[in-house]
Amino acid sequence: MSDVWFENAVAPDGVVEDGCHLAEAQSMKSYLRDQIDVHHAAQQITRPTDESNDLGEQLPNLWGLFHDALLDIAGCQAKIIALLQAMKELPDFDLTGRLLNGPLQDQSQCLWRDLPGFGHMWCDLVWWYRGNPWRDQCVSGIEPATRASIVSIAEVEARFLVTYIVGTLHYGYQRLCDTLEDETAVLDLEIPAVKAWVAVAGRRLYRGVEEGVGDAAGRRLQSGKDIREAIDAGTMHGAQKGRRALWQGSSGITEQRWKFWEERLMTLRDDTTLNATTRRAAHEAYGTMVAVRVRMLNTP
């Protein structure tokens, strides 16, 4: 993480529409370099907003700093999310009795407890990821930065889920379904994302089996059978033909579907048409999923 990265994050000439506040970037840099602890970083990075005449006006610039750091600064995702957690836990009042963690103008969310707008901005930033756009490209031509982003987004969203920063449960299931049930999956790109999801949030994902998580979120958890029947009934576009074809069971998250994912990963780890890195990722994801299922089944 170079000084240049943080310098580029700051609004030039103080034009807040074009970047974050200098103090915010400096706080993030000092924290990631272990010059201040997470509690001091939370106090410092929120101060420009607290001192603003309009509490919500500059939030998008601060969230932009966080989003860019989560995607650009390798190995710091857990630490950055810990900072968000510390911000959520800031006291409601300062030493003078001034309200800090109060409602925004629309009264629907509070600073900093609700991190207002953070999740919506994140979803807007990574919208491209949901539709697996790389499947329509020549894989050899996909930029290394895009390859890294696919895994980074998966890891970040898994950490969001387990820390309750943003509700991303269905996004995790969607990644597993899309990768392990679609014959068109670009496995060298997508298996590492599956590995990231189960490594960070495997236990939370398996809890969906116990809770009977259904298909209430935009058809994300439909099976191949559901999709085929919807196309035949004219309620889904024919372009979706073949999606999730490898899983013909029921929609939603079931133990049978989870075991199918395990079996699929076991097959892929031995598939010599895949590169060694992908096979290793499949092997590690398989081991994690089996261990999670066995441990959860044996936990009273």
C-alpha positions as CSV (number, residue, x, y, z in Angstrom):
1,M,0.0,0.0,0.0
2,S,2.0,3.0,-1.3
3,D,1.6,6.6,-0.3
4,V,0.5,7.3,-3.8
5,W,-2.6,5.1,-3.4
6,F,-3.8,7.2,-0.4
7,E,-2.8,10.5,-2.1
8,N,-5.0,9.5,-5.1
9,A,-7.9,8.8,-2.8
10,V,-8.1,12.4,-1.5
11,A,-10.3,14.9,-3.2
12,P,-8.1,17.3,-5.3
13,D,-8.2,20.9,-4.2
14,G,-10.8,19.9,-1.6
15,V,-13.5,19.2,-4.1
16,V,-15.4,16.6,-2.1
17,E,-17.3,15.1,-5.0
18,D,-13.9,13.8,-6.4
19,G,-12.5,12.0,-3.4
20,C,-12.4,11.6,0.4
21,H,-11.2,14.1,3.1
22,L,-7.4,14.2,3.7
23,A,-7.9,13.3,7.3
24,E,-9.9,10.2,6.3
25,A,-7.2,8.9,4.0
26,Q,-4.5,9.6,6.6
27,S,-6.4,7.8,9.3
28,M,-6.9,4.7,7.0
29,K,-3.2,4.8,6.1
30,S,-2.0,5.1,9.7
31,Y,-4.3,2.2,10.8
32,L,-3.3,-0.2,8.0
33,R,0.4,0.5,8.8
34,D,-0.2,-0.3,12.5
35,Q,0.6,3.2,13.6
36,I,-2.7,3.6,15.5
37,D,-5.1,1.0,16.8
38,V,-8.6,0.3,15.5
39,H,-10.4,2.4,18.2
40,H,-8.3,5.5,17.5
41,A,-8.7,4.9,13.7
42,A,-12.5,4.8,14.1
43,Q,-12.5,8.0,16.1
44,Q,-10.3,9.8,13.6
45,I,-11.8,8.6,10.3
46,T,-15.3,9.6,11.4
47,R,-14.3,13.1,12.7
48,P,-14.7,15.0,9.3
49,T,-18.2,13.7,9.0
50,D,-19.1,14.4,12.6
51,E,-17.9,17.9,12.2
52,S,-19.8,18.5,8.9
53,N,-22.9,20.7,8.8
54,D,-24.6,17.9,6.9
55,L,-23.9,14.5,8.4
56,G,-24.8,12.6,5.2
57,E,-23.3,14.8,2.5
58,Q,-19.7,13.4,2.6
59,L,-20.5,9.8,3.5
60,P,-20.3,8.6,-0.2
61,N,-16.7,9.8,-0.3
62,L,-15.8,8.0,2.9
63,W,-17.5,4.8,1.7
64,G,-15.7,5.1,-1.6
65,L,-12.4,5.1,0.3
66,F,-13.4,1.9,2.2
67,H,-14.7,0.2,-1.0
68,D,-11.6,0.9,-3.0
69,A,-9.3,-0.2,-0.1
70,L,-11.3,-3.5,0.2
71,L,-10.7,-4.2,-3.4
72,D,-7.3,-2.7,-4.0
73,I,-5.2,-3.4,-0.9
74,A,-4.5,-7.1,-0.8
75,G,-4.5,-8.9,2.5
76,C,-6.2,-6.1,4.4
77,Q,-9.8,-7.0,4.1
78,A,-10.2,-8.4,7.6
79,K,-8.5,-5.4,9.1
80,I,-10.6,-2.9,7.1
81,I,-13.8,-4.7,8.1
82,A,-12.7,-4.6,11.7
83,L,-12.5,-0.8,11.4
84,L,-16.1,-0.7,10.1
85,Q,-17.1,-2.7,13.2
86,A,-15.3,-0.3,15.5
87,M,-17.1,2.6,13.8
88,K,-20.5,0.9,14.4
89,E,-19.6,0.7,18.1
90,L,-18.7,4.3,18.6
91,P,-20.4,6.0,21.6
92,D,-23.6,7.9,21.0
93,F,-22.2,11.1,22.7
94,D,-18.9,12.8,22.9
95,L,-17.4,14.2,26.1
96,T,-19.3,17.4,25.8
97,G,-22.6,15.6,25.5
98,R,-22.9,16.3,21.7
99,L,-24.9,13.6,19.9
100,L,-22.6,11.7,17.6
101,N,-24.4,8.5,16.7
102,G,-27.6,10.2,15.9
103,P,-30.1,9.9,13.0
104,L,-29.6,11.4,9.6
105,Q,-32.0,13.9,8.3
106,D,-34.5,11.2,7.0
107,Q,-34.5,9.7,10.5
108,S,-34.2,6.1,9.1
109,Q,-30.6,5.4,9.9
110,C,-28.0,6.5,12.5
111,L,-24.4,7.4,12.4
112,W,-22.4,5.3,12.8
113,R,-24.3,2.3,14.0
114,D,-26.1,1.6,10.7
115,L,-23.3,2.7,8.3
116,P,-26.0,4.4,6.2
117,G,-25.6,3.8,2.5
118,F,-22.5,1.6,2.7
119,G,-24.2,-1.6,1.6
120,H,-26.1,0.0,-1.3
121,M,-22.9,1.7,-2.6
122,W,-21.1,-1.6,-2.4
123,C,-23.8,-3.4,-4.4
124,D,-23.7,-0.6,-7.0
125,L,-19.9,-1.0,-7.3
126,V,-19.8,-4.7,-7.9
127,W,-23.0,-5.1,-9.9
128,W,-21.1,-6.5,-12.8
129,Y,-19.9,-9.5,-10.7
130,R,-23.5,-10.9,-10.3
131,G,-24.0,-11.8,-13.9
132,N,-20.7,-13.7,-14.5
133,P,-19.8,-11.4,-17.4
134,W,-16.4,-13.1,-17.9
135,R,-18.3,-16.2,-19.3
136,D,-18.8,-14.2,-22.6
137,Q,-15.2,-13.3,-22.9
138,C,-12.0,-15.1,-24.1
139,V,-10.7,-16.3,-20.8
140,S,-7.1,-15.8,-21.8
141,G,-7.9,-12.1,-22.4
142,I,-9.3,-11.4,-18.9
143,E,-7.1,-8.9,-17.1
144,P,-5.2,-10.1,-14.0
145,A,-6.9,-7.3,-12.0
146,T,-10.4,-8.7,-12.9
147,R,-9.3,-12.1,-11.9
148,A,-8.1,-10.8,-8.5
149,S,-11.3,-8.8,-8.1
150,I,-13.5,-11.9,-8.5
151,V,-11.8,-13.5,-5.5
152,S,-11.6,-10.2,-3.5
153,I,-15.3,-9.6,-3.9
154,A,-16.1,-13.1,-2.7
155,E,-13.9,-12.8,0.3
156,V,-15.2,-9.3,1.2
157,E,-18.8,-10.3,0.9
158,A,-18.2,-13.4,3.0
159,R,-16.6,-11.3,5.7
160,F,-19.5,-8.8,5.5
161,L,-21.8,-11.7,6.2
162,V,-20.1,-13.1,9.2
163,T,-19.6,-9.6,10.8
164,Y,-23.1,-8.4,10.0
165,I,-21.8,-5.4,8.0
166,V,-23.9,-6.2,5.0
167,G,-26.4,-9.0,4.5
168,T,-24.9,-11.0,1.7
169,L,-26.1,-14.6,2.5
170,H,-27.9,-15.1,-0.8
171,Y,-24.9,-13.8,-2.7
172,G,-22.8,-16.5,-1.2
173,Y,-25.3,-19.2,-2.2
174,Q,-25.6,-17.7,-5.7
175,R,-21.8,-18.0,-6.2
176,L,-21.8,-21.6,-5.1
177,C,-24.9,-22.4,-7.3
178,D,-23.5,-20.5,-10.4
179,T,-20.1,-22.1,-10.1
180,L,-20.9,-25.7,-9.2
181,E,-24.1,-26.1,-11.1
182,D,-23.6,-24.3,-14.4
183,E,-21.9,-26.1,-17.2
184,T,-20.7,-22.8,-18.5
185,A,-18.8,-21.8,-15.3
186,V,-15.3,-20.6,-15.9
187,L,-13.8,-22.8,-13.2
188,D,-10.3,-21.3,-13.2
189,L,-11.9,-18.0,-12.2
190,E,-14.8,-19.1,-10.1
191,I,-13.5,-22.0,-8.0
192,P,-11.1,-19.7,-6.1
193,A,-14.2,-17.5,-5.3
194,V,-16.1,-20.5,-4.0
195,K,-13.0,-21.4,-1.8
196,A,-13.0,-17.8,-0.4
197,W,-16.7,-18.0,0.5
198,V,-16.6,-21.4,2.3
199,A,-13.2,-20.6,4.0
200,V,-14.6,-17.4,5.6
201,A,-18.3,-18.1,6.0
202,G,-18.7,-21.9,5.6
203,R,-20.5,-22.3,9.0
204,R,-22.9,-19.5,8.3
205,L,-23.7,-20.9,4.8
206,Y,-24.4,-24.3,6.2
207,R,-26.7,-22.9,8.7
208,G,-29.0,-22.2,5.7
209,V,-29.5,-26.0,5.5
210,E,-30.7,-26.1,9.0
211,E,-32.9,-22.9,8.6
212,G,-34.3,-24.1,5.3
213,V,-33.3,-21.0,3.3
214,G,-35.7,-20.8,0.3
215,D,-35.7,-19.1,-3.0
216,A,-37.2,-15.8,-1.9
217,A,-34.5,-13.6,-3.4
218,G,-34.9,-13.0,-7.1
219,R,-34.7,-16.6,-8.2
220,R,-31.1,-16.8,-7.0
221,L,-31.5,-20.2,-5.5
222,Q,-33.5,-21.9,-8.2
223,S,-32.4,-25.3,-9.5
224,G,-32.0,-26.4,-13.1
225,K,-35.3,-28.2,-12.9
226,D,-37.1,-25.0,-11.8
227,I,-35.4,-22.9,-14.5
228,R,-36.3,-25.4,-17.2
229,E,-40.0,-25.5,-16.1
230,A,-40.1,-21.7,-15.9
231,I,-38.8,-21.4,-19.5
232,D,-41.3,-24.0,-20.7
233,A,-44.1,-22.0,-18.9
234,G,-43.0,-18.8,-20.5
235,T,-42.2,-17.1,-17.2
236,M,-38.4,-17.0,-17.8
237,H,-36.5,-15.9,-20.9
238,G,-35.2,-18.7,-23.0
239,A,-31.6,-17.3,-22.8
240,Q,-31.5,-18.9,-19.3
241,K,-31.8,-22.4,-20.8
242,G,-29.2,-24.7,-19.4
243,R,-28.6,-22.7,-16.2
244,R,-28.0,-24.8,-13.1
245,A,-28.4,-27.9,-15.3
246,L,-26.1,-30.0,-13.1
247,W,-28.5,-29.7,-10.2
248,Q,-32.0,-31.1,-10.9
249,G,-33.2,-31.3,-7.3
250,S,-35.3,-28.8,-5.4
251,S,-34.6,-25.0,-5.1
252,G,-33.4,-23.4,-1.9
253,I,-30.6,-24.7,0.4
254,T,-30.9,-28.3,1.4
255,E,-28.5,-30.9,2.8
256,Q,-28.8,-32.8,-0.6
257,R,-27.7,-29.7,-2.5
258,W,-24.8,-29.1,-0.1
259,K,-23.6,-32.7,-0.6
260,F,-23.9,-32.2,-4.3
261,W,-21.6,-29.2,-4.1
262,E,-19.2,-31.4,-2.1
263,E,-19.3,-34.1,-4.8
264,R,-18.8,-31.6,-7.5
265,L,-15.7,-30.2,-5.9
266,M,-14.4,-33.7,-5.3
267,T,-14.7,-34.3,-9.0
268,L,-13.1,-31.1,-10.0
269,R,-10.1,-31.6,-7.7
270,D,-9.2,-34.7,-9.8
271,D,-10.0,-33.1,-13.2
272,T,-6.6,-32.9,-15.0
273,T,-8.0,-30.5,-17.6
274,L,-8.0,-27.8,-14.9
275,N,-4.8,-26.1,-13.8
276,A,-3.1,-27.1,-10.6
277,T,-4.1,-23.9,-8.8
278,T,-7.8,-24.5,-9.5
279,R,-7.6,-28.2,-8.5
280,R,-6.0,-27.2,-5.3
281,A,-8.7,-24.6,-4.6
282,A,-11.4,-27.2,-5.3
283,H,-9.6,-29.6,-2.9
284,E,-9.4,-27.1,-0.1
285,A,-13.0,-26.0,-0.6
286,Y,-14.2,-29.6,-0.6
287,G,-12.4,-30.3,2.6
288,T,-13.8,-27.2,4.3
289,M,-17.4,-28.0,3.2
290,V,-17.2,-31.6,4.5
291,A,-15.6,-30.5,7.8
292,V,-18.3,-27.8,8.3
293,R,-21.2,-30.2,7.6
294,V,-19.8,-32.9,9.9
295,R,-19.0,-30.4,12.7
296,M,-22.5,-28.7,12.4
297,L,-24.3,-32.1,12.4
298,N,-22.4,-33.2,15.5
299,T,-23.0,-29.9,17.4
300,P,-26.0,-30.1,19.8
